[in-house]
């Protein structure tokens, strides 16, 4: 695998339906939507599916969210390619659908995702490709405000498990699913060997902070977003204070093979951090998901992951 990094794919997400959704989940006797509210959203943007009416007998908010997820796309004319292949329509409606994943159950999402994947497959390869790419953009990419590894795994399992979708259309999703299932919160992170600038051979397990947390930072010296993140980390007083007090240890590792570029970049790193260049096993065995760099994982004193794919605001909250 060649290390790559991506710029943020999402500058701003399409507007969701928070007020309508809240009413649909909480109002057991309601029809599930306000016609006035939906009309105002539709007139302001692309074709938008209304929230399906929830039977009055379903009263629990989570059950109502599951019902809405399952029936959200009932009215979507996937055969109408002017809609199903319109990027604005796809993104608006997928954003609305995916906003429900935080309210519904995992089982409800699996059921809804499986039915949705079948409809994509029946609509043809172009529809499947666009809609699955949108799932990746919203749920998989760490820079997305809707990023959710749990929801992506549920959607990816539905896509890869669909008999209606051709195998070649599942390959990328299957690969991202495999990577997403590695190094999950609560698990011990995959161990790997690395070499420090002074030539010491270490491994991740031995480099962890025995009395506090460890921030594992995987970066590329040539990655612009990595440079921005490293500069921000060096200028973060909360992080420096945590490191000085022993509450946090930063292990910054370059998982590539350009040792010359790595050494030339060492001055950009904090001298208080543990720094290294990884052995080839990290990349060759795909021990970590390196599609979007930099990668920041937080490891607790017990050696298990407490947070994965952190971004700077999330890290600051934890500090």
C-alpha positions in Angstrom: 0.0 0.0 0.0 1.3 3.5 -0.9 0.8 6.0 1.8 -1.5 8.8 0.8 -3.3 11.7 2.4 -6.3 13.6 1.5 -7.5 17.1 1.9 -10.9 17.5 3.6 -13.7 16.4 1.3 -16.4 18.4 3.0 -16.3 22.1 3.4 -20.0 22.3 4.6 -22.6 19.6 4.8 -26.1 20.1 3.3 -28.7 21.4 5.7 -30.4 18.7 7.8 -33.9 18.7 9.2 -33.3 19.0 12.9 -36.6 20.5 13.9 -38.6 18.1 11.8 -36.6 15.1 13.0 -37.0 16.1 16.6 -40.7 16.3 16.2 -40.9 13.0 14.4 -38.9 11.1 17.1 -40.7 12.6 20.1 -44.3 12.9 18.9 -45.8 9.5 19.2 -49.1 10.5 17.7 -47.8 12.7 14.9 -47.7 12.0 11.2 -43.9 12.1 11.3 -43.3 15.4 9.5 -44.6 19.0 9.1 -45.6 19.7 5.6 -44.8 23.4 6.0 -41.3 22.6 7.3 -40.6 20.1 4.5 -41.8 22.5 1.8 -39.5 25.2 3.1 -36.5 22.8 2.9 -37.5 21.6 -0.6 -37.9 25.1 -1.9 -34.4 26.1 -0.6 -32.5 23.3 -2.2 -32.5 20.1 -4.2 -35.2 17.5 -4.2 -35.6 16.4 -0.6 -37.4 13.3 0.7 -39.9 14.0 3.5 -39.6 12.1 6.7 -41.9 9.1 6.5 -45.0 9.1 8.7 -44.4 6.9 11.8 -47.4 4.8 13.0 -48.8 6.2 16.3 -48.3 2.8 18.0 -44.5 3.3 17.8 -43.8 5.6 20.7 -40.2 5.1 21.8 -37.8 7.6 20.1 -35.3 5.0 19.2 -37.9 2.7 17.7 -39.3 5.7 15.8 -35.8 6.5 14.5 -35.4 2.9 13.3 -38.7 3.1 11.5 -37.8 6.3 9.8 -34.4 4.9 8.7 -36.0 1.7 7.4 -38.6 3.7 5.3 -36.6 6.9 4.6 -36.0 6.0 1.0 -39.3 4.3 0.2 -40.3 7.4 -1.9 -36.9 7.7 -3.6 -37.2 7.0 -7.4 -33.8 5.4 -7.9 -34.8 4.6 -11.5 -35.0 8.3 -12.2 -31.4 9.0 -13.1 -31.9 12.7 -13.2 -32.4 12.4 -9.4 -30.4 9.3 -8.4 -27.3 10.6 -10.2 -27.7 14.2 -9.1 -24.9 14.8 -6.6 -26.7 17.6 -4.8 -29.8 15.4 -4.4 -27.7 12.4 -3.3 -25.7 14.3 -0.7 -28.8 16.2 0.7 -30.8 13.0 1.2 -27.9 10.9 2.4 -27.0 13.6 5.0 -30.6 13.6 6.2 -30.7 9.8 6.4 -27.3 9.5 8.1 -28.3 12.1 10.7 -30.7 9.4 12.0 -27.9 7.0 12.8 -27.1 8.8 16.1 -30.7 8.4 17.2 -31.5 4.8 16.0 -30.2 1.5 17.0 -27.3 -0.5 15.4 -29.8 -3.2 14.4 -32.1 -0.6 12.8 -29.3 0.8 10.8 -28.2 -2.6 9.6 -31.7 -3.4 8.5 -32.2 -0.1 6.7 -28.7 -0.2 5.1 -29.2 -3.7 3.8 -32.5 -2.7 2.1 -30.9 0.5 0.7 -27.9 -1.4 -0.7 -30.3 -3.8 -2.5 -32.0 -0.8 -4.1 -28.7 0.7 -5.3 -27.7 -2.6 -6.8 -30.9 -2.9 -8.7 -30.6 0.7 -10.0 -27.3 -0.1 -11.6 -23.5 0.4 -11.2 -23.5 4.2 -11.7 -26.0 4.7 -9.0 -24.2 2.2 -6.7 -20.9 3.9 -7.2 -22.2 7.4 -6.5 -24.2 6.5 -3.4 -21.5 4.3 -1.8 -18.9 7.1 -2.4 -21.2 9.4 -0.6 -21.3 7.0 2.4 -17.6 7.0 2.4 -17.4 10.8 2.2 -19.8 11.4 5.1 -19.1 8.6 7.5 -15.5 7.3 6.8 -13.6 10.5 6.3 -12.3 11.8 9.6 -12.7 15.4 8.6 -16.4 15.0 8.0 -18.6 16.5 10.8 -20.7 13.3 10.4 -17.8 10.9 10.7 -18.8 7.8 12.6 -16.8 4.6 12.3 -19.6 2.5 13.8 -22.1 3.8 11.3 -19.6 3.4 8.4 -19.0 -0.2 9.5 -22.7 -0.9 9.5 -23.2 0.7 6.0 -20.1 -1.0 4.6 -21.2 -4.4 5.8 -24.5 -3.9 4.1 -22.8 -2.9 0.9 -20.3 -5.7 0.8 -23.0 -8.2 1.8 -25.4 -7.2 -0.9 -26.0 -9.8 -3.6 -27.4 -7.1 -5.9 -24.1 -5.2 -6.0 -21.4 -6.5 -8.4 -18.2 -7.6 -6.7 -16.0 -5.0 -8.4 -18.2 -2.3 -7.0 -17.6 -3.6 -3.5 -13.8 -3.7 -3.6 -13.0 -0.3 -2.2 -15.7 -0.4 0.5 -14.5 -3.9 1.5 -10.9 -2.6 1.9 -12.0 0.4 4.0 -14.2 -1.9 6.1 -11.2 -4.2 6.8 -9.1 -1.2 7.8 -11.9 0.3 10.0 -12.3 -3.0 11.9 -8.6 -2.7 13.0 -7.5 -0.9 16.2 -11.0 -0.3 17.5 -11.6 1.6 20.8 -11.2 -0.9 23.7 -8.7 -3.0 21.8 -4.9 -3.0 22.2 -3.4 -1.2 19.2 -1.4 -3.2 16.7 2.2 -3.3 17.8 5.0 -2.3 15.4 8.8 -1.6 15.5 10.3 1.8 14.9 13.8 3.4 15.1 14.5 6.6 16.9 16.8 9.4 15.5 19.6 8.2 17.7 19.3 4.6 16.4 17.5 2.9 19.2 15.1 0.1 18.2 11.7 0.3 20.0 8.3 -1.0 19.6 5.0 0.7 20.3 4.1 -1.4 23.4 7.4 -0.6 25.1 7.0 3.1 24.3 3.6 3.6 25.9 3.2 5.8 28.9 3.0 3.6 32.0 1.5 6.3 34.2 -0.9 8.0 31.8 -2.2 8.3 28.2 -0.2 8.0 25.0 -1.0 10.0 21.8 0.1 7.9 18.9 0.7 10.2 15.9 1.4 8.7 12.5 2.4 11.4 10.0 4.2 12.1 6.7 6.8 14.8 6.4 5.5 15.8 3.0 1.8 15.9 4.0 0.5 19.6 4.2 -2.2 18.7 6.7 0.3 16.8 8.8 2.5 20.0 8.9 -0.5 22.0 10.0 -1.4 19.5 12.7 2.2 19.2 14.0 2.5 23.0 14.3 -0.8 23.2 16.1 0.3 20.4 18.5 3.6 22.2 19.3 1.7 25.4 20.0 -0.9 23.8 22.2 -0.2 24.7 25.9 -2.6 22.1 27.2 -0.7 19.3 25.4 2.7 20.7 26.5 1.5 20.9 30.1 0.2 17.3 30.0 3.5 16.0 28.6 5.5 17.9 31.2 3.4 16.5 34.0 3.7 13.0 32.7 0.0 12.6 32.1 0.5 12.3 28.4 3.2 10.9 26.1 3.4 11.7 22.4 4.8 9.0 20.2 5.2 10.5 16.7 6.1 7.9 14.0 6.7 8.2 10.2 5.4 5.0 8.6 7.1 5.6 5.3 10.5 4.7 3.9 12.2 8.0 3.0 14.6 8.2 5.9 16.3 11.3 4.5 13.0 13.3 4.4 12.2 12.1 7.9 15.5 13.3 9.3 15.2 16.6 7.5 11.8 17.1 9.1 12.8 16.3 12.7 13.2 19.9 13.7 9.4 20.4 13.3 8.8 17.9 16.1 8.8 18.7 19.8 12.0 17.4 21.5 9.8 16.1 24.4 8.1 13.6 22.1 9.2 10.1 21.3 10.0 10.1 17.6 10.7 7.4 15.1 10.5 5.9 11.7 8.5 2.7 11.5 9.7 -0.7 10.2 8.1 -1.7 6.9 5.7 -4.1 8.5 3.4 -1.2 9.6 2.7 -0.2 6.0 3.1 -3.5 4.2 0.8 -5.4 6.6 -1.6 -2.4 6.8 -1.5 -2.4 10.6 -3.1 1.0 10.6 -5.5 2.9 8.3 -3.2 5.5 6.6 -5.6 6.7 4.0 -6.1 10.0 5.7 -3.1 11.5 7.3 -2.2 12.4 10.0 -3.6 9.7 12.2 -4.0 10.3 15.9 -5.1 7.6 18.3 -5.3 8.0 22.1 -4.1 5.0 24.2 -5.0 4.7 27.9 -2.7 3.6 30.8 -4.0 0.1 30.3 -2.6 -0.1 26.8 -6.0 0.0 25.1 -7.3 2.5 22.7 -9.6 5.1 24.2 -10.1 7.2 21.1 -9.4 6.7 17.4 -9.0 9.1 14.5 -8.9 12.2 16.7 -8.9 15.6 15.2 -7.5 18.6 17.0 -10.7 19.9 18.6 -11.5 16.4 19.9 -8.0 16.1 21.3 -8.2 19.5 23.0 -11.5 18.5 24.6 -9.8 15.4 26.1 -6.8 17.3 27.4 
